[in-house]
Every structure is written in structure tokens, then in C-alpha cells.
Amino acid sequence: MKVRVMTHLNNERRPETQPGVASAEDGLVILDGPDGVAVTMTAAAAAETGHNLVEAARAAQMQIGTTPGSDEN
């Protein structure tokens, strides 16, 4: 599984801690992220992305020994 880590202006690599915000507009899903990042997807692509994110989050939490939904930071 590929994992992308946000790179900040000082080139320090650290994961984003704020969740993205999803909305539906004109039959499309828009995911707004940090630093003005936005992605527009079809409903099907958004649903699959959501599923993939949940599965990856569960795997990551198991790797570090936290419970689903907890804030480990």
C-alpha cells in the first residue's frame, strides 16, 4: 500500500493531523484538504476512496497499537 506524507515548507516530513472535509456538489464529491488541496471525484470513486481510507486507518492503528477513532498524537 502506498502512503503519502505531506511535506511542509521546511521540508520536514510529518503526517497531516487535521481531517479533510468532504462535500457533494452537482453530483460530484469534493474533498478539501490542508493547504488548499482539493480533489473532485465521482461518487463511485469517492466511495471507494472512503473505504480505502478506513481500511488503511485500521491497519495503521493496529501497527501502532491504538484503537480505531482514537487520536494517537
HELIX and SHEET records of a PDB file:
HELIX    1   1 PRO A   34  GLY A   36  5                                   3    
HELIX    2   2 ALA A   43  ILE A   64  1                                  22    
SHEET    1   A 3 VAL A  21  GLU A  25  0                                        
SHEET    2   A 3 LEU A  28  ASP A  32 -1                                        
SHEET    3   A 3 ALA A  38  MET A  41 -1                                        
END                                                                             
